[in-house]
């Protein structure tokens, strides 16, 4: 019993940190699992990371499907992060789309103990060390990284950088050893493999060692003898090794590997545009030696121009660095740590590479400096370490003002505890203020798109008449049940073209392209009528998504397998589809013999329709709805969808009307004209058998309404 008490007494702060870390890890894992199940992790970037490791295990080293549908090595997309290979053995044992994210999360959480060790080595206080370790975990930016961003090589490098820093500082204080230098070297190599710019951190850290960990500032003398002694120091050799290796690997990654493989990206882009019959010169950024150079277009379009203009035009650099919302981002970066890193500028400068890359972007609409972005990953350990050493320096300086030596030592310990505690409290407070998901985990966990699946008034009503307009729930554009049903229909190993949000779940295959890439080649095509990621990414006309939808609907090579929500699953058949349409499934007519006129508010009316009396799940059936565009009101932003409500349970199934999306959108309809829409009823197996009330619905995501058309029996 005494041994247990002594153990607890001697390790109380480590035990507190262990308990805190365990709770933190549990919350983060719960958020990760929830977000994965809710399809919040997509192809970019979690799906890409998983696909690269999966391909590596199948003999294609770090290959993935790029923006344009080609299977290429990672570096053709202007990223060099071979740290992924380190996780291949773990993935081989536990093959799941989130394995990498879980492994990274565990490493990052455990690295809090490295922060504890660094703080304890410098501050000699268990309380302060625990406070800094908790500050590290509760630092708002790390909360976003650990709960919303999945795996990134630059984040995975953080624990190894912290480990390398601890190993060096320990040897610096207690003496260098061969074993320690070997461990340091391994950790540095792994760190540099995290991303193409991370070697610059090692370069900057090497400069820091040469100047501030080698006696240069204390005993510098401009003599040959001084230089001879300096160059022979182990510190100098390590620092020079880090400067040289960091600089060389950075140059190889940026100026050799990425430009060499850039033509693969251009070729892929040209093939993509050719498949869509789009002008090849639509986006100049794709053809640059580095795809991301476009973010710095205000300084030039080549490495040379960007570097020279940043050096010569310092006024513009300052204006861009502190422009737009970047001052707010700087505040959100430093406020949690009470600006302590600024009191240790020499160490803070190690993070200069990412500060410059993140804050000097000139392209509009590109956010790289926010704390919600994974690009802040490597800045975080520098901020924490700088704060630790700043607190040590300030506390020591303040205590030296006290003449009594004993009082001075006690005062230093008090200052250290007070300052470290203040930083921990600040991280907790700003976590709430900045909506750190780790702080708000309960809210995040319970917000499961709790829209009601049914309107109880609808199934209770006995007075419902054909043409009645009611208010059902709006279409759920992130219908989890629908997405899972779509995925369940896709076999392993087949190629897929689909939306970004399904990309993580379908990542363990050779080919998963972002729709509309590979729409005419992939074995399965998932059309998301609302997806705009690739068109926004490449600044292409958003109508491309609907244009390709036309090809799919009328194609004799594709069969509609399932439709639900805003998703439509098409399978490419070896045999021509006999049911392919010779005419478009929505026709514009100037004249039509109306059977009735049911007003859909002032915007449009339903003048005719036909529904099958019975449908079989998994078998495509047809329905027709005829609309007349009224004279009043604007239909900009509106879409049509069909709602099926189980007459017994009230459960609701909804699916977008594909023809009025892909061919003639409501916003394009001419006033006074009629539109005959033929829709497919391809109900998935998860829809329960029974009698259903059928509604045609109209929404612009703000205003929505549904019209009752009759009943349908589902077998």
N, C-alpha and C positions, 0 to 999 in steps of 0.2 A: 504493500500500500504506500509506504514511504517512497519507494522507487517511482511509483506512478505519480505521486504528488510532486516529487522533485523533477521528473520529466516534464510534467505540465508547467511547473514554475519556470524551468529553464527554457522551455520552448513555447511559451504562451503566445507570443506574437506570430510565430510560424503556424501554430495551431489555429489561431484566429484567421490568418490568411488562408490556410487550407480550407476552413469551413466556408469562408467568403467565396473562394474560388470554386468550390464544389457547387454552391448555390448558383453562382454566376454561370458555370458551365451547364448546369441543368436548364436554366432559363434560356440560354443561347441555343442549346440543342432543341428545346421545345419550339422556339421561334423558327429555327431552321426547318424542322420537320413540318411545322404548320405551313410555312411559306412554300416549301417544296410541294406539299399536298395541294396547296392552293394555286399552284402554277405561277408563283411569283419569281421563280428562277427559270430563265429561258436559255436559249442557245447562246446568247451573249450575256454573261461570259461563262457561266457555270457549265453549260452544255459543251462549249468549245473545249474547256479544260478536260472534261471527262472524255470527250471524243479523242483528244490527243493521246491521253494515256491508254485508252482502249485500243487505238490504232497502233500504239507502240507495242503493246502486248501481241498484236497480230502482224508484227514485222514492218509496220510503216511508222518510222520514228517521228513522233510529234507531228503527224499529219492531221488535218482537219478540213472541213468543208468551209471555204471562205465565203465572203459576202455574196459572191456571184455564182456559187454552185460548183466550183472546181475543188477537187481534193489536192491540197498543196501543203508544203511544210509551213510550220508556224511563222518562220521568219519572212516569208513572202508577204505576210500581213503586217510587217514592220515591228514585230515584237520578237525579242530573243530572251526566253526564260526557261533554260534547260533544267531549272530546279524541279520541274515537273517529273523528270526521270527519277528523282529521289523517292517519289511517292508511288512509282509503278509497282514495287513489291507489295505495298499495302493494298493497292487497288486489285492486284492479282488475287489476293486472299479474300477481299470483300468487294466484289464487283457490284457497285450501285452508283447511280448518277450523283449521289451526294457524298461518296466516300472521301473524296479529296477535301471537300468543305469541312467534314467532321474531323478529319486528321489535322487540317490546318487549325481549326478552332481549338483542339486539345493542346497543340503546341503553343499557340498564342496565349492561352490561359495559363499554361504551366510556366511561360516565360515571366509571369508576375513574380515567381520565386527568384528568377535571375535579377529582376529589378530590386527585390528585397536584398539579395546578396550584394549588389553594387552599392545600394544605399547604406547598408550596414558596414561595408568596408570603408566608406567615406565618412559617414556620420557617427558611427559607433553607438547607434541607438536603435533598439528593437522597435520601439514605438514609432519612431520616424520612418524606419525601413518598412514597417507594415503599412503606415500611412501612405508612403509613396507607391507601394505595390497596389494598394487599393485605388489610389489616384490613377494609376496606369490602367487598371481594369475599368474604372468608371469614367475615364476620359471620354467625353461624348463621341469624338470621332471614332474611337476604337469600338464603341458600342454599335455604331452603324456598320462598321466593318465586320464585326463578329455576329451580326444577326440578319443582315440584309444583302450582303454582297457576294457570298459564296467564296470560292477559291480564286486567288490571284497569286502569281508567283512573287510579286513584290511584297505581299502580306506574309506569305510563307517564309520570306527571308528575314523577317523581323526577329524571331527567336534566335536565329543563328548569329545575327548581328549583335544582339544583346549578349549572347554567350561569348562571342569574340571579344567584346569590350570588357567583360568581366575578367576573362583570362588574361588579357593584356594588362589591365590595371592591377590585377593581383601580382603578376610578375614584376611590374614596374615598382610596386611597393615592397615586394618580398624577395625579388631576385629572379632572373630569367633562367629557365631550364630547357633542355632539349625537348623533353616531353611536352612542356607547355607551348613551345614554339610550334611543334608539329600540330597540336590540337588547334592552336590559333590559326595556322595556315589552312587547315581543313575547313574550319568555320568561315574563314574569309572567302575561300573558293566557293562554298555553298551560297554564301551571301551574295557574291557577285553574279551568281547564276540566276538570281531572282528576277531580274529584268534588265533591259539593255542599258538604262541609265544608272543602275545601282553601283557599278564599278566606280562611278564618280564619287560616291560616298567613301569608298575605300581610299580613293585618291586624296580627298579632302582630309580624311582622318589621318592618312600618312603625313600630310603637311602639318597637321596639328601636332602629331608626335614629334616631328623634326624640330618644331619650334617650342612647344610647351611641355614636352616630356623628354627633353634632352639637354636642359640647362642653357639653351641659347639665350633666353631672355635674362638669365641671371648672371652668366659669366662670360658673355661674348667678348672676344678679343680678336681683332683682325690680324691674326698672326698665323704663320704656317704651322707652328706647334699646336696651337689651339685647334686648328682645322684637322690636323692629323689625329689628335685625341678624339675629337668629335666624330670623325668618320669611322673610327674603330669601335665605337660604342655599339652595343647590341641594339639599343633604342634606335640609333641611326640606321642600322642595317634593316631593321624591321620597317621603319618608317619609309626608307627609300624603296624597299621591296613593295610596300603597299602603294606608293606613288606610281612606281613604274608599272606594276601589274594592273592596277586600277585603270591607269591611263591607256595602256595597250589594249586591254580587253574592251574598254569603252570604244576605242577607235576601231577595233576589229568588228564589233557588233554594229556600230553606227555607219561606218564608212566602207566596210567590206561586205559583211554578210547581208545586211538589209538592202543596200543598192544592188547587189549581185542577183538577188531573188526578186527584185521589184518587177522585172519583165513578166514573171509568172502572173503577177497580179494584173498587169495590163492586158495580157492575153486572156485571162479569165474574164475580165471586165468586157472586153470586146466580144467574146462569145456570148456573154450574158445579154448585151445590148442587141446583138444580132438575132438572138432568139426572140426578142421583143420588137424587132424592127424599129429600134430607137437610134437616133443620131449618136455615132461613136464619140463625138466630142462633147458629150453632155457634161462631163465632170473632169476638170483638169487635175484635181487632187489625186485621182487614182493613178495617174501616170507619173507622179513625182517619185524621186528616188526614195523618199520616205512618205508613206501615206499620210502621216500626221503632220507633215510640214505645212499643210494647208491651215493648220491652227495658228501659224505664225506668219500668215500671208502679209501682214502689215509690215514685216521686216524683210520679206523676200520670198522667193520660191525655190531656193536651193540652200544646202547647208552653208555654203560660202557666203551667200548674200545675207542670210539670217544672222550668222555669227558676226560678220563685219558691221552690219547696221546696228546690231545691239551694242557693239563696242563703241562705235562712233556717235550714235545718236542717243546719248545718255538721257536727254530730256524726254524723248519719246518713251524710253524704257521706264523712266520714273512715272510718266503719265499712264502708261499701260499697266504697270505693276500695281498702282494704287487706284486705277480707274474702275468704273462701273460699280459692281457690288463687291469688289475685292477687298476694300477696307473693312466691310462687314465680315467677310470671310476671315481676314486676319484677326479681327477682334474675337471671332468665335474659336479661332485656333489658339490664341494666347490667353484669353480671359479665364478659362478653367484653371490654368496654372498660375493665375495672378501675375502674369507677365514675367515670372521669375526667369525663364530662359534668356530674356533680353539682358539680364544682369550677368550672363556668362556668354558674351558674344563670340569668343574664340571657339568654344565648343559648339555653339549654335550654328556656326558657319559650315559645319560638316553637312548640314541639311540644305545648303544653298542650291545644289543641283535641282532638287524637286521644287523648291520655292520658285526658282527661276522658270522652270518648265511649266509649272502650274499657273503662275501669275502673269506670264508674259504672252499668253494667248491673245490673239487679236480677232479671231473668227467669232462672229456673233452667234449666240445660241449654244456655245460650247462651254460647259461648266467644268473646270478642272481644279478649281481651288476650294470648292465647298468641303466642309467636314463630312458630308454624306458621301464623299467620293473615295474610292479605294486608293487613289493616287496620293493620298496623304499618308499612306501606311508607313513608309520609311522615315517620315518626318517625326512621327510620334515618339519612337525610342530616343531620338536626339533631344526632343523637347523635355522628356522625362529626365534623362541623364543630365542635361544642362540645368534643370531645376534642382536636382539633387546637389550638384556641385555649387550652384549659386547659393542655396540655403547654407551649405557648409561654410562657404566663404563669408557670407554676410554675418552669420552667427559668430564666427571667429573674430571678424573685424569689430563687431559691436562689443563682444566680451573683452576685447583688448583695451577698450576705453575705460574699463574698470581696473583700478590700480591694484586692488587686493587680488592676489593670484588665485587663492582658493575660491573666492567669490566669482572670479572671472571664469573659472572652469565650470562651476555650477551654472552660471549665467549662460554659457555657451550651450550647455545641454538643454536648458530651458528654451533658449531661442530656437534651437533645432526642432524641439518638440512642437513649439508654438507655430513656427512657419510651416512645417510639414503637415501639421493638423489643419492649418488654414487652407492649404492647397487641397487636401483631401475633401474638406467641407465644400470648397469651391467647385470641385469636380462633381460632387453630388448635387449641388444646387444647380449648376449649369446643365447637368444631365436632364433635369426636369425642364429647365427653361428652353433647352435646345431640342427637346423631344427625343432624347436618347432612347432607342427601342429597348435597351436593357433595363432602363429605369421604368419605362412604361410597358413592361412585358405583359402585364395582365390585360391591359387595354388591347394590345396587339393580338393577344391570344384569343380573346373573345369576340373580336370584330370579324366574324366569319361571313360577311355579306348576309346579314340576318333578315334580308327581305323575306316576307312571308311567301311560302310556296303556293299559297292559294288564298283566295278571297272568299271567306265563309259566306258572305252575303250572296255571292253568285250561286253557290250550290243550294242555298236555302230558298232562293227566289223561285216562285212558281208563276210569276207574271212576266217572265222574260220573253220578249217577242223578237222575231227576226228583224234585224236592222236596229235594235236597241244599242245605244252607245253607253258603255260602262267604263269604269276605271279599274283595270287590272294592273298588276305590277309591271314595271318596265322590263324589257328584255334584259336578262343577265348576261352581259358580254364576257363574263369570266365564270361561266357555268362549269363548276368542277366535275359534276356528274357527266355532263356532256363531253368534256375533255377526256375524262377517263374512258368513256365508251368509245370515243374515236381511237384512242391509243390501243385499246384492247383489240381492235380490228386489224392492226398493223403487225405483220409477222416480223420476227427477228431477221436481220440480214438484208432486208429490202431497202432500196433507196427511197428517201422521202423528201418532198418539198412541202414546207409548212410554215406556220407562224412562229415568231420568236418564243412565245411563252410556252410552247410545247417542246422546245428544243432540248431542254435538260432531260426530260423524261424519255426522249427518243434519241439520246446522244450516243448510246453504246452500239454504234453501227458505223460503217465506213462513210456513208453519205447522208447528211441531213442539211438540206439547203433552205435558205430563207425564201419563202414564196414571194415573188413569182419566179425566182431562179429555178432552173431545171423543171419547170412546169410541164414541158413536153418530153422529158426524158425519165423522170423519176417513176418508180413503180407505183407509188402512192402520192397523191397531191391533197394537201389539206388547205382548203381555201377559207381564210378568215376574212369575212366581208369588211371588217373594221380595221384590219391590220395595215399599218402605214410605216412600219419601222424601216424597211429597206428603201422606200421612196423618200422618206425624210432623210435617211442617212446619206443617200446619193443625190439628194435634191432633184429627184425625178418627178414627173407629173404623177400625182396621186391616182389619176384615172387608169394608170397601167394595171393596178390591181383588178379593177372591174373589167378592163379590156381582156385580160387573160381569163377572167371568169367567163367571158363570152366564148372564148375558144374551148374551154372545158365543157360548157353546157352543150355546145353544138358538135363537139368532137366525136368521131366514130371510134376513136381509140380509148376513150375513157368512159367508165360507168360510175354513176353515183351510187356509193355504197351506203352512206348514212348522212343525215342532216340533223343538226340540233343546235340550238342557240344561234350563234353567228358562224358556226363551223360547218363545212361541207367536205366530206371525204370522197375523193374520186380514186378509182383504181384503173391503172393502165392495163388494157386487155390485149392479149396477143391476137384475138379474133375481133374483127370490127363489130362495134356495138350496133345491133339492128334497130335499136330504139332511138338512135341519134336523130336530132331534129334537122329537118331541111330548112326550116324557117326559125327565126328567133322566137323564144317563148314569151315575148311580150310585144304586142302589136299596137301601133298608134293608128287610130281611125278617126276620120272626120265625122262619120255618121255611124250610128249604131241604134238598133231598135231596143229601147229600154224596156225591161220587164217590170221594173220598179225604180224608185229613187230613194235610197237611204242616205241621208246627209251625214257625212263625216265632218262635223262642224262646218265652218265656212270654207274649208280648204278643198274638199273633194266629196264625191258621193259614190256609193256602190250602186250600180244600176243592173247588175246581173251577176250570177255566180253558179257554179255547180260543184257539188262535193260527192265523193263516193259514199255509199251507205256503209261500207265495211272496208277496212284495210287490214293487212297482215304485217306484223312487225318484221322488218328486214326485207320486205318486198316493196319496190317502188310503185306508188300509185299517183294519179294525177288529179289536180283540182284546178278550177278556173275562176278567176275573179275579174270583173269588169268595172273599171273606175271611170268617172268623169271628173276632169280637173275643173273646179269651180273658178269663178271670176275673181273671188276675193282671197286675200291672204297670200303669204309667201311660204313655199315648201322647202326653202333652203335648209339643208341639214337634216331633213326628215328621211326616215327609212320605214319600210313596211315589213311586218313580220306576222306570223300566224301563231295563235295561242290555243292550246288544247287543254281543257280543264276536265279532269275526271269527275263525272257527275256524282259519284259516291263519296270519294275521299277528298276531292278538292285539289289534289295534286296537279301541278301545272307543268306542261311541256311547251317550250316555245322554240321557234326556228325562224330565222330571217327569210324573207322572200327573195330568192336569188335573182330572178329575172329583173325585178325592178331595181336591183342593185347593179347588176352587171351590164344591163343594156340601156334601159331608160330610167334614170333616177327620178323620183318625184320632183326634184327641183328643176329638172329639164322639161317637164311636161308643159305643153302648150295649153293655155286656158281655153276651155270649151271643148277640147278634144277628149276622145275616149281611149282607154288603155286596157287591152285584154291581156291579162297575165296568167300564164299557165305555170302552176307551181308543182313541185314534186313533194309527195308525202312519203318520206323514207324514215319511218319511225324506228329508233334504235330499240334493242331488246329490253333495256331497262325501263321502258315505258310499260306500265302495268296494263294488262288486258281489261277491257271494260267499255262503258259508254262515256263518250267525251263530248263536251260542248265546244264548238269551234268558233273562234273569234279571229277576225283580221284586225291587226293592231297597227297604229301609226305613232311614231315617236321621233323627237329630236333631242332626246335625253333630258329635256326640261319639261316639255309638255307631251303627254302621251294619253292615248285613248284606244278603246277596243270596241269593235262592232260584232254583235252576235249574228252568226250565219246559219246555225243549225247544229245537229248532232251527228256523231260519227261513232261507229262501233269498231273497236280495236281488238283483234285476235292475236 
